[in-house]
Amino acid sequence: MDNDAALRTSLVALAALMAVVGLCSFSLKKVLATYAYGILGIAVLLLPDWEFFDRDFSQWFTPMTVPPGPGANRIVRSGAGRFKFYPLRVAVLSAIYCFGLYKWWMFVSS
């Protein structure tokens, strides 16, 4: 992972959210559900190879080409922190996260 600070910040935010859920609900089951959803969300956001997914959706099913030469084993990540705006990717990720947050909220608030 290139950015350990983002992972550390996400884990601290998850711990704070778990503490709030635990103090408000006094339910270990809800805290564990918050932990599981949070770890899954962090893994989906921070761990994928965004260089691979930062292409047009139609190219996701084709392998990436590596330029030949002595530096072919290294991945050059110039601008890896910036995302190109693809409406289909934003719509799919938004739908998945909205549904997951809705299900989590319905479980925690019950």
C-alpha positions as CSV (number, residue, x, y, z in Angstrom):
1,M,0.0,0.0,0.0
2,D,1.4,3.3,-1.0
3,N,-0.4,5.5,1.4
4,D,-0.2,4.1,5.0
5,A,-1.4,7.4,6.4
6,A,-4.8,6.9,4.7
7,L,-5.1,3.4,6.1
8,R,-4.2,4.6,9.6
9,T,-6.7,7.5,9.4
10,S,-9.4,5.2,8.2
11,L,-8.8,2.7,11.0
12,V,-8.8,5.4,13.6
13,A,-12.1,6.7,12.2
14,L,-13.5,3.2,12.3
15,A,-12.5,2.8,15.9
16,A,-14.2,6.1,16.8
17,L,-17.4,5.0,14.9
18,M,-17.3,1.7,16.8
19,A,-17.0,3.5,20.1
20,V,-20.0,5.7,19.3
21,V,-22.1,2.7,18.2
22,G,-21.1,0.8,21.3
23,L,-21.9,3.7,23.7
24,C,-25.2,4.5,22.0
25,S,-26.5,0.9,21.6
26,F,-24.7,-1.1,24.3
27,S,-24.8,-4.0,21.8
28,L,-21.7,-6.1,21.0
29,K,-23.4,-7.5,17.9
30,K,-23.9,-4.0,16.5
31,V,-20.3,-3.0,17.2
32,L,-19.0,-6.2,15.5
33,A,-21.3,-5.5,12.5
34,T,-19.9,-2.0,12.3
35,Y,-16.3,-3.4,12.5
36,A,-17.0,-5.9,9.7
37,Y,-18.6,-3.4,7.4
38,G,-15.9,-0.8,8.2
39,I,-13.1,-3.2,7.4
40,L,-14.8,-4.3,4.2
41,G,-15.3,-0.7,3.2
42,I,-11.7,0.2,3.9
43,A,-10.4,-2.9,2.0
44,V,-12.6,-2.0,-1.0
45,L,-11.5,1.7,-1.0
46,L,-7.8,1.4,-0.2
47,L,-6.5,-2.0,-1.3
48,P,-7.5,-2.4,-5.0
49,D,-5.2,-1.7,-7.8
50,W,-6.6,1.7,-8.7
51,E,-4.2,2.0,-11.6
52,F,-6.0,-1.0,-13.2
53,F,-9.5,0.4,-12.4
54,D,-8.6,3.9,-13.4
55,R,-9.4,3.1,-17.0
56,D,-12.6,3.2,-19.0
57,F,-15.1,0.4,-17.9
58,S,-14.8,-1.3,-21.3
59,Q,-11.1,-1.8,-20.7
60,W,-11.5,-3.5,-17.3
61,F,-11.7,-7.0,-18.9
62,T,-8.5,-6.6,-20.9
63,P,-5.1,-7.0,-19.3
64,M,-2.9,-3.9,-18.8
65,T,0.2,-3.7,-21.0
66,V,3.6,-3.1,-19.4
67,P,6.1,-1.2,-21.4
68,P,9.2,-3.2,-22.3
69,G,12.6,-2.2,-20.8
70,P,14.7,-2.4,-17.7
71,G,12.0,-0.8,-15.5
72,A,9.2,-3.1,-16.6
73,N,9.0,-4.8,-13.2
74,R,8.3,-1.6,-11.4
75,I,5.0,0.1,-11.6
76,V,5.3,3.8,-12.2
77,R,2.6,5.6,-10.2
78,S,2.6,9.1,-11.4
79,G,-0.6,10.6,-10.4
80,A,-1.9,7.5,-8.7
81,G,-3.8,9.5,-6.2
82,R,-6.0,11.2,-8.8
83,F,-9.1,9.6,-10.2
84,K,-10.5,10.2,-13.6
85,F,-14.2,10.8,-13.6
86,Y,-16.1,7.9,-15.2
87,P,-19.9,8.2,-14.7
88,L,-20.5,4.5,-14.8
89,R,-17.8,3.8,-12.1
90,V,-19.2,6.5,-9.9
91,A,-22.8,5.2,-10.3
92,V,-21.8,1.6,-9.5
93,L,-19.7,2.5,-6.5
94,S,-22.4,4.9,-5.2
95,A,-25.1,2.3,-5.5
96,I,-23.1,-0.4,-3.7
97,Y,-22.1,1.9,-0.9
98,C,-25.5,3.5,-0.5
99,F,-27.1,0.0,-0.3
100,G,-24.5,-1.1,2.2
101,L,-24.8,2.0,4.4
102,Y,-28.6,1.6,4.3
103,K,-28.4,-2.0,5.5
104,W,-25.8,-1.1,8.2
105,W,-28.0,1.8,9.4
106,M,-31.1,-0.3,9.5
107,F,-29.3,-2.9,11.6
108,V,-27.6,-0.5,14.0
109,S,-30.8,1.6,14.5
110,S,-33.0,-1.3,15.2
